[in-house]
Amino acid sequence: MKMLVRRRAFTLVELLVVMAIIAVLVALLLPAVQKAREAASRASCSNNLRQIALAMHNHENALSYLPASKRTTKPQRSWAPDILPFLEQANMVSDANYDLDCNWWRDTDEATMTAIPNGTTAKKHIRAFICPSTPIPERIQNKLDSSAGDKVGACGDYFAVEGVSSAINTDLPTAYQINFNGASFLAGALRPFEDANPNIPTGNTYPYAFRKTTFKSITDGTSNTILMGECAGREDVWRGRVMRPAVADTMSANCARARGGAWATNDNPYTIGARVDWCGGTIPGKMKINSSNEYGFLFYSFHDRGANFAIADGSVEFISDKVALWVLAALSTRSGGEALSATDY
């Protein structure tokens, strides 16, 4: 005679209790996992900037001067192609992959009308130029230009700090406003190839030529001067944590462009402190880290509470978004003569 055996099973109440416990554990663990992931991304971003700073130092050691922040006459390009050989990426700018005598976006040499590889190489994403915290890491700049040829290139998240625009005084308290002596900017660690004397008043003349920058010319001290900063997410426009997709047409109702996204473009570097909206308006909001990633404004990253910076001495600093604007201005100039203490940032 078969005996019936009653098997014990979970009741509905017990099952709901178990599910509730699992949900609570997931809710407790998820922020910790996200925090650990962001810490790893921030460390990787810091390492990228450290490698870029080291490449700048090696460039200066090899050639006795720092690379130009950009070239705005042919051959137009940013600092990036000049340091790639010092980032173990010499193949990217070898004769087969890049013609340093031609503009960065070109597929054809304007003078000889022969094919060149620049346009193809500039579309390649370079890991050392991308912050892992960026929501869309592999982005493409597509600036339509009928006269010079469409300027298409892979984007990066770091830029050369060319100094401070005189427009910053609008956002500085009277006590901290900067004396520009009539000039439109104060120079940073890196300057354009066609840089005029940055310390003369407007109206004076000076021959345009590359004023080769060395670490000796950073009289504020290399430990008090920013070399590279984060301006992540370009060419999409980010204000706060709200994104508008890039639309480079200034006549479009959806116009939005945080110019200078491509790592090879001569639009990559800029002086900080201006509020010029590509679409013809004015960039709103408080001028502070992580407020906007638009060209000329300030610094922007996807890290919580601040951004990473490569300092001219080769170190990398994470600077809080609470830091005073005048401190960022002081750190962005190479010879402003400001007095900074370790507690200022």
N, C-alpha and C positions, 0 to 999 in steps of 0.2 A: 504494500500500500504506500503510494507516494505521499510524502509529507510536504505541505505547502510552507515555503520559507518566505517570510515577509522581509524584503530588503529595505533598509533605511535610506531615504533620499532627502535632499535639501527641501525644506519647505520654501514657499515663495518669500516669506519674511526673511529667512536666513539668506536666501540668494540676494535679496535687495540689500541686506546689511553688508554682505561681502562686496557687492558692486559699489556701494557707497564708500567702503574703506579703500578700495582700489582707486576710486575717483579722487578721494582726499589725498592719497599718496602721490598720485600723478600730479595733482595741483600743487603739492609741496615740492616735488622734485623738478617739475618743468622749469620754474624760474632759475633754479640752481644750474640746470643743464644749459639754459640759454645764457646765463651769466658766464659759465665756463667757456661756452662757444665764443662769446664776444671777447672774453679775455684772451683767448687764443688768436682771434682775428686781429685784435689790437696789437698783440705782440708781433704777429706776422707783418702788420703794417709798419710797425716800428722798425722791424728788421729791413723792410724795403727801403725806408728812408736812410737807415744806417748804411746800406750798400750804396745808395746814390751819393751820400755824403763822402763815403770812402772813394768812390769813383771820381768825384770832384777833386779830392785831395791828390789822387794819383795823376789826374790830368795836370794839376798845378805842378806836381813834382816832375812830370815828364816834359812839360812844355814851358814851365816857368810862369804860367798865368792860368787863371780860372777860365772856363769856357764862357763865351758870351751868353747872356740870358736868351737872346734871340738875334736873328738877322732879318731885317725888314726890307732889304733890297736883295735882288738875286745874288746868291742863292738863299731864298727865304727858308728859315727853319728855326726850331727851338734849340735849346741847350742839349736836348736828348740825343740826337745823332752823334754829337761830339763826344759824349761820355760812354756810348755803347761799347767801344773797344775796352774800356776800363771796367765794364760790367760783365766781362767774358761773353760779349755779344758782338765781337768784331765782324763776324760773318754777316750780320745785319747791314753793315755799312761797307761791306767789301765792294769792289768794282762790279761784281756780278749782281749785287742787290741794291746798291744805292750810289747815285752820282752826287757827290757833295758839291758839285759846281752847278747843280740845277735845283729848282724849287721843289719843296718836299712832296707836293701832291701830284707832280707831273708824270705822265706816261710817255711824253714826247719832249725832247729838248727843243725849246722855242727857236733857238738859233740855227740848229742844224736839221731840225725836223726828223731826227732819228729817235728810235724807241729807247726809252730808259726805264729802269725798274722802280723808280721812287714811289710811284702811285701804288704799286702792288705791295711793296715792303711796308709803307706807311699804314696799310690796312691790317697789319699783323698785330695781334695783342701781345704785349710784353708783360709777363707776370710781375716783374719788379716795379712796374708803374701802376699796378692796380691794388687798391686796398680791399682786402677780403670782406670787410664789413659793408661794402657798397652793395645795395640791393640788386642792381643790374651790372655785374662786373664787366661784361664784354659788350661795350657800346660802340657805335660808329657815328662819327660826326659826318654830316652831309650838308655842307654849305654850298648852295647853288650859286655859281658865279659865271655868267655868260662871257664876261670879258677875259678872265684869267683861267677859266676852266674850273669845273666843280672841285671843291676842296673836300675830299673824302678821306677819312683816316680813323684808325682805331683810337679810342679814348683812353686817357689815364686819369689818375686821381691826385697827382702832385704837381706843384708849379714852383717856378723860380720867383722869389720875392725881390722885385726890382727896387723897392724902397717905399716911400710914403707920398701920396698925393696931397697937395695943399688943400684939397677939398675936405680933408679929414677934420680941419679946424671947425667946420660947421657942427660936428658932433662932439667936440671936446669942450669941457668947461673952460671958462676964460683963463683960469689959473694954470691950465695945462696945455694951452694952445701953443703951437710950434711956430717959431720964427723962420720963415722960408726965404727971407731976404729977397723977396720978389720972384724967386724961382717957383716953378710949378710943382716941384717935387724935391725930396731929399733922397739920395741914392742908397740902394741896398747893397748887399754883398755882390750880387751879379748884375751886370748892366748890359744893354744891347750893344751889338757890334758897332752901330753908328751913333754911339753915345756922345752927346755934347757935354761940355763941362757942367756937372750938376749943381755947382755952387755959385754960378754967375746970375745976376738979375736978368729978368726978361728984357729983351731989347738989345742986349749985347750979342756980339757974334763970336762964334768959335768954330773952327774947322771940324766937320763931322768925320770922325775916324774912331777905330776901336781903341778905347783907352784901357789897355790891358789891366785887369784887376788881379791883384795878388792878395794873399792873406795878410801881407804887411800893410796893405792899404786899408784894412779893416781896423781903424784906429780905436774904435769903441771896444775892441777885444773880441776875438773869435768866440769866446764863451758867452758873449752878450749880444750876438748878432745871428738872426735867422738866415739860413741858407735856402732851405726849401720848406714849403708848407703844404697842407692838405687843402685842396679845393675839389672835393669829390662829387661825382654824379654828373658832371658836365658831359654833354651839352644840354641834357634835360635841366629844367629850372627847378631848384628846390628852395623853398622859403619855409623856414622851420622844418617840419617833416612832411610837408605837402609838396607833391611833385606835379609839374606840368610838362608833358612831353615836348621835346624840342621841335619847333616849327620855325625855321630860319627866315621865312618870308615876312618882312616887316609890314606888308600890306594885308596879311591874313588876320582875321578876327581871333584866331588861335595862336597868334605870334608868341613865341617863347624861345629864348635862346640864352643859355649861359655859355657864352663864347669861350673858345680856347680849350675845348675838350681833347682834341687829338694830341697825342704825345709829341708828334713831330711839328705841329703848327707853331708859327711865330706869334700866334695869339695866346699861347700857353702862359707866359709870364705876365705880370702886371705889378704896378704900384698899388698899394692898398689905400682905402679911405674914400672912394668915390661911390656915387649912387646912380650910375648911368645904366638904365635899363636898355637892352638891345632894341626893344620894340618902341622906344621913344618916350617912355615914362620915367619915373623915378622909383628906385628900389625902396620899399617901405621897411619899417621895423627898426628895432634897436641895433646899432652897429656893434655886434659882438660875435664871437666864435659860434658857428652853427646857426646863424640867422639866415644867411643866403649864400649860395654858391656862384653868384653872378660876377662876371668879369669886373675887377677893380674894387669890389666891395670889401671883402675881408678874407676870412678863412672858414672852411666848411668841411666837416667830416660826418660820418655816420656812427661815431663813437659817442657813448653817453657822457655828458658833462665836460667835453673838451675835444681837443684834436692833437695829433702828433706833429712834431716839427723837427727837422734836421737843423742842428746848430752848426755854425761854421767851424767849430773845433772838432767836429766829427761825431759829437754825441747826439742823442735823440731825446727830446723832452716832450712829455704830455702836459699841455697847458690847459688849465681849466677855462670853461666858458664864462666864469665869473671874473676873470682877470680884467683889470682896468684897461680901457682903450688906449690910454696914453702909454701904458707899458708895452702893448703890442706895437705901437708906433715906434717906441724907442728901440725895441728889439729888431725892428725891420729896417733900421738905418745902420750904416756901417761907420759913420763919422759924426753922429749927432751930438756926442759929448754928454749924453745923459748919465746920471748917476742911478744905478739900479742895485738893489740889494737882493739877497737870496730869498727874501720873503715877499718880493713884489709879484712873483709868479711861480 
